[in-house]
Amino acid sequence: MTPRVCITAMGWVSPLGHDPVTFDEALFAGRSGLSVMDLHLPGSDPCQIPVGRCDFDDSQVKAPSKLPLDRGTAMALVSAQQAWDQAGLERHPIDLQRWGLFWGCGMGGAASFEATSRAVWGDHRRIRPSSVVTSMPNAPLAELAVHFGIQGLALSYACACASAAVALGEAMWAIRHGRVDAALVGGSEALLVPGVVGAWQAMRVLAPPGSDPAHACRPFAADRSGFALGEGAAAFVLESEAHLRARGGQPRWLLSGYGTTCDGRHITQPDPPGQVRAMQAALADAGLPAHKIGHVNSHGTATQAGDAAEALSLRTVFGTHRPAVTATKSVTGHLLGASGALELVATLRALQTQRVPPVGHQAALDPKMDLDLVQGAARDLLHLEHAMSNSFAFGGTNAVLIASRAG
């Protein structure tokens, strides 16, 4: 029998708030956390871009390393401390050599890198000696390792939009196979700086400038026009069931399945067969038939090509079974490397409350999508036992997670 991996606790920093009450109120009402960012870049007209910004003061977070701290790393530290405290780990002796640290981050310290570039080319100042270690993609992992003293596996994943989902899945497999007994896992991203936002806008995948933030991101809608970038972090404590019970805990949720594949075809164009293989691999890993999945938190980026590919993939995997589908990027924005972690938070809240959150718009569904998209109001879904969360990334990496009630 495959050992069960428990999700013991979680913490997050998000555009919808940082505590369960505030987060749930917005999530299940489909209320957008998006606002506008004024973008002024040389060579382009000034404009306002919808973004998912967090109400978060990173200046109040101190680095364990004593070095300057990137905003994304500050979010990682806060969310991880929330999860650690919620798990009650300080009340029990733990072997930190049997703990792992797995973290996803897509673009590294974007704010730190942009500040360094401005210092050199704009202000003609010298580069800070700490610039490399503040900007590197594994900076959150490094600071978390120092803060918590974790001495087992420490692995950082940079797989674009699938980074955090891959970190979660790989941590689950490491626990299952006895490489570690428990792990601190998650993802973080803070890239709402002019250079990065301007670069994404140049790709023509963002909602158009001037869009109403509350309705800018419309996954699976007939008039969908792109996503909004967001920022945030989410962290989880994962434990083997034996480790959790040995310290007197009871499992609440399980991370029961994980599948990852590579399209191997194109860097930016999604490939339905690759997505299908990832979903089927996650189902096989969980030992579940497709009809047992009651809810899917889709990747749902509101791009024309991305939504069409995912809808086709979902229909291929689930056939006549129609799970309740939502797309929480509509209200949080797209957190890139952190998106899989925050979307797992939303998936677990759905399992906990037995409700599926709606997408944050009521635009007409594209009839070609043919999905059971939850719109308007949250849907009660009694006896929801298993839910899927999809993350499909630039570069062709697909990562699918399945979470379950521990029953």
Long-range contacts (C-beta under 8 A, 24 or more apart in sequence): 2-176, 2-287, 3-175, 3-176, 3-240, 3-241, 3-242, 4-240, 4-241, 4-251, 4-254, 4-256, 4-406, 5-172, 5-175, 5-176, 5-238, 5-239, 5-240, 5-241, 5-254, 5-255, 5-256, 6-238, 6-239, 6-240, 6-241, 6-244, 6-249, 6-251, 6-252, 6-253, 6-254, 6-255, 6-406, 7-236, 7-237, 7-238, 7-252, 7-253, 7-254, 7-255, 7-348, 7-403, 8-86, 8-87, 8-236, 8-237, 8-238, 8-239, 8-244, 8-249, 8-251, 8-252, 9-83, 9-84, 9-85, 9-86, 9-87, 9-88, 9-236, 9-237, 10-82, 10-83, 10-86, 10-234, 10-235, 10-236, 10-237, 10-344, 10-345, 10-348, 11-78, 11-79, 11-80, 11-81, 11-82, 11-83, 11-84, 11-85, 11-86, 11-234, 11-235, 12-79, 12-82, 12-232, 12-233, 12-234, 12-235, 12-341, 12-342, 12-345, 13-54, 13-56, 13-75, 13-78, 13-79, 13-232, 13-233, 13-234, 14-54, 14-232, 14-234, 14-332, 14-342, 14-345, 15-52, 15-53, 15-54, 15-230, 15-231, 15-232, 15-331, 15-332, 15-333, 16-331, 16-332, 17-55, 18-54, 18-56, 18-78, 18-82, 20-349, 23-345, 23-349, 24-349, 24-353, 26-331, 27-328, 27-331, 27-346, 27-349, 27-357, 28-349, 28-353, 28-355, 28-357, 28-358, 28-378, 29-378, 30-330, 30-331, 30-357, 30-358, 30-359, 30-360, 30-361, 30-376, 30-377, 30-378, 31-331, 31-360, 32-213, 32-214, 32-215, 32-330, 32-331, 32-360, 33-230, 33-331, 33-332, 33-333, 34-213, 34-214, 34-216, 34-217, 34-228, 34-230, 34-331, 34-333, 35-213, 36-213, 37-192, 37-197, 39-194, 39-197, 39-198, 39-201, 39-209, 40-194, 41-194, 41-195, 41-198, 44-198, 47-209, 47-210, 48-209, 48-210, 49-197, 49-201, 49-206, 49-207, 49-209, 49-228, 49-229, 50-206, 50-207, 50-211, 50-212, 50-213, 50-216, 50-217, 50-228, 50-333, 51-192, 51-197, 51-213, 51-228, 51-229, 51-230, 51-231, 51-333, 52-228, 52-229, 52-230, 52-231, 52-232, 52-332, 52-333, 52-334, 52-335, 53-192, 53-230, 53-231, 54-231, 54-232, 58-190, 63-143, 64-143, 64-146, 64-147, 65-133, 65-142, 65-143, 65-146, 67-130, 67-133, 67-134, 68-112, 68-128, 68-130, 68-134, 69-134, 69-143, 70-108, 70-109, 70-110, 70-111, 70-112, 70-134, 70-135, 70-139, 70-190, 71-111, 71-190, 71-231, 72-105, 72-108, 72-109, 72-110, 72-111, 72-139, 72-140, 72-188, 72-189, 72-190, 72-191, 72-231, 72-233, 72-338, 73-109, 73-134, 73-139, 73-140, 73-143, 73-188, 74-190, 75-188, 75-190, 75-231, 75-232, 75-233, 76-103, 76-105, 76-140, 76-143, 76-144, 76-186, 76-188, 76-233, 76-235, 77-140, 77-143, 77-144, 77-147, 78-233, 79-186, 79-188, 79-233, 79-234, 79-235, 80-144, 80-147, 80-148, 80-184, 80-186, 80-233, 80-235, 81-147, 82-235, 83-184, 83-186, 83-235, 83-236, 83-237, 84-148, 84-184, 84-237, 86-237, 87-237, 88-249, 89-237, 92-247, 92-248, 94-182, 94-247, 95-181, 96-148, 96-149, 96-150, 96-151, 96-152, 97-151, 97-152, 98-152, 98-180, 98-181, 98-182, 99-148, 99-150, 99-151, 99-152, 99-180, 99-181, 99-182, 99-183, 99-184, 100-150, 100-152, 100-153, 100-154, 100-155, 100-171, 100-174, 100-175, 100-179, 100-180, 100-182, 100-183, 100-184, 100-185, 101-141, 101-144, 101-145, 101-148, 101-150, 101-152, 101-153, 101-154, 101-155, 101-183, 101-184, 101-185, 102-153, 102-155, 102-156, 102-157, 102-167, 102-168, 102-170, 102-171, 102-174, 102-183, 102-184, 102-185, 103-138, 103-140, 103-141, 103-144, 103-155, 103-156, 103-157, 103-164, 103-167, 103-185, 103-186, 103-187, 103-188, 104-156, 104-157, 104-158, 104-159, 104-162, 104-163, 104-164, 104-165, 104-166, 104-167, 104-168, 104-186, 104-187, 104-188, 104-337, 104-338, 104-340, 104-341, 105-137, 105-138, 105-139, 105-140, 105-141, 105-156, 105-157, 105-158, 105-163, 105-187, 105-188, 105-189, 105-337, 105-338, 106-137, 106-158, 106-159, 106-160, 106-161, 106-163, 106-189, 106-336, 106-337, 106-338, 107-137, 107-189, 107-191, 107-196, 107-336, 107-337, 108-135, 108-136, 108-137, 108-139, 108-158, 109-134, 109-135, 109-136, 109-137, 109-139, 110-189, 110-190, 110-191, 110-193, 110-195, 110-196, 111-190, 111-191, 111-193, 114-193, 114-194, 114-195, 114-196, 117-195, 140-188, 140-233, 144-184, 148-184, 150-184, 152-179, 152-180, 152-183, 153-179, 153-180, 153-183, 158-337, 159-337, 159-393, 159-395, 159-397, 159-399, 160-336, 160-337, 160-393, 160-394, 160-395, 160-397, 161-299, 161-334, 161-336, 161-337, 161-339, 161-340, 161-391, 161-392, 161-393, 161-394, 162-260, 162-340, 162-391, 162-392, 162-393, 162-397, 162-398, 162-399, 163-187, 163-336, 163-337, 163-338, 163-340, 163-393, 164-234, 164-337, 164-338, 164-339, 164-340, 164-341, 164-342, 164-344, 164-391, 165-339, 165-340, 165-341, 165-344, 165-389, 165-391, 165-399, 165-400, 165-401, 166-260, 166-340, 166-391, 166-397, 166-399, 167-340, 167-341, 168-236, 168-238, 168-255, 168-258, 168-340, 168-341, 168-344, 168-401, 169-255, 169-258, 169-259, 169-260, 169-399, 169-401, 170-258, 171-238, 172-238, 172-255, 172-258, 173-258, 175-238, 175-239, 175-240, 176-240, 181-239, 181-240, 181-242, 181-243, 182-237, 182-238, 182-239, 182-240, 182-243, 182-244, 183-237, 183-238, 183-239, 184-235, 184-236, 184-237, 185-235, 185-236, 185-237, 185-238, 185-341, 186-233, 186-234, 186-235, 186-236, 186-338, 186-341, 187-233, 187-234, 187-335, 187-337, 187-338, 187-339, 187-340, 187-341, 187-342, 188-232, 188-233, 188-337, 188-338, 188-341, 189-230, 189-231, 189-232, 189-233, 189-335, 189-336, 189-337, 189-338, 189-339, 190-231, 190-232, 191-229, 191-231, 191-336, 192-229, 192-230, 192-231, 196-229, 197-229, 200-229, 203-268, 205-301, 205-303, 207-302, 214-360, 215-360, 215-361, 215-363, 217-301, 217-302, 217-329, 217-330, 217-331, 217-333, 217-334, 217-360, 217-361, 218-302, 218-330, 218-359, 218-361, 218-363, 219-298, 219-300, 219-301, 219-302, 219-307, 219-327, 219-329, 219-330, 219-359, 219-361, 220-298, 220-300, 220-302, 220-307, 220-311, 220-325, 220-327, 220-359, 220-365, 220-366, 220-369, 220-371, 220-373, 221-302, 221-361, 221-363, 221-364, 221-365, 221-366, 222-363, 222-364, 222-365, 222-366, 222-367, 223-363, 223-364, 224-302, 224-303, 224-304, 224-307, 224-363, 224-366, 225-302, 226-301, 226-302, 226-303, 227-301, 227-302, 227-303, 227-329, 227-333, 227-334, 228-329, 228-333, 228-334, 229-333, 229-334, 229-336, 230-329, 230-332, 230-333, 230-334, 230-335, 230-339, 231-333, 231-335, 231-338, 232-332, 232-335, 232-338, 232-342, 233-338, 233-341, 233-342, 234-338, 234-341, 234-342, 234-344, 234-345, 235-341, 236-341, 236-344, 250-406, 251-406, 252-352, 252-405, 252-406, 253-348, 253-351, 253-352, 253-403, 253-404, 253-405, 253-406, 254-403, 254-404, 254-405, 254-406, 255-401, 255-402, 255-403, 256-285, 256-286, 256-287, 256-288, 256-386, 256-402, 256-403, 256-404, 257-282, 257-283, 257-284, 257-285, 257-286, 257-287, 257-288, 257-400, 257-401, 257-402, 258-282, 258-285, 258-399, 258-400, 258-401, 258-402, 259-283, 259-284, 259-285, 259-398, 259-399, 259-400, 260-397, 260-398, 260-399, 260-400, 261-397, 261-398, 262-396, 262-397, 262-398, 263-396, 263-398, 264-396, 265-396, 266-396, 267-394, 267-395, 267-396, 268-394, 269-305, 270-305, 270-306, 270-309, 270-310, 270-392, 271-309, 271-396, 272-309, 272-310, 272-312, 272-313, 272-316, 274-396, 274-398, 275-309, 275-310, 275-313, 275-390, 275-392, 275-398, 276-313, 276-316, 276-317, 277-398, 278-390, 278-392, 278-398, 278-399, 278-400, 279-313, 279-314, 279-317, 279-388, 279-390, 279-400, 280-317, 281-400, 282-388, 282-400, 282-401, 282-402, 283-317, 283-402, 285-402, 286-386, 286-402, 286-404, 288-386, 288-402, 290-317, 290-318, 290-319, 290-321, 291-318, 291-321, 292-385, 292-386, 293-318, 293-321, 293-323, 293-386, 293-387, 293-388, 293-402, 294-323, 294-324, 294-381, 294-383, 294-384, 294-385, 294-386, 294-387, 295-323, 295-324, 295-325, 295-326, 295-347, 295-350, 295-351, 295-356, 295-381, 295-384, 295-387, 295-388, 296-323, 296-324, 296-325, 296-326, 296-387, 296-388, 296-389, 296-390, 297-326, 297-327, 297-328, 297-343, 297-346, 297-347, 297-350, 297-387, 297-388, 297-389, 297-390, 298-325, 298-326, 298-327, 298-390, 299-327, 299-329, 299-390, 299-391, 299-392, 300-326, 300-327, 300-328, 300-329, 300-330, 300-359, 301-329, 301-334, 302-327, 302-329, 302-330, 306-392, 307-366, 307-369, 308-368, 308-369, 309-392, 310-390, 310-392, 311-368, 311-369, 311-370, 311-371, 314-371, 315-370, 315-371, 322-371, 322-372, 323-372, 323-388, 324-356, 324-372, 324-374, 324-379, 324-381, 325-371, 325-372, 325-373, 325-374, 326-350, 326-356, 326-357, 326-358, 326-359, 326-373, 326-374, 327-359, 327-373, 328-357, 328-359, 328-360, 330-359, 330-360, 330-361, 331-359, 331-360, 339-391, 340-389, 340-391, 340-399, 340-401, 343-389, 343-391, 344-389, 344-401, 344-403, 347-387, 347-388, 347-389, 347-401, 347-403, 348-403, 350-381, 350-384, 350-387, 351-384, 351-385, 351-387, 351-403, 351-404, 351-405, 354-380, 354-381, 354-382, 354-383, 354-384, 355-379, 355-380, 355-381, 356-381, 356-384
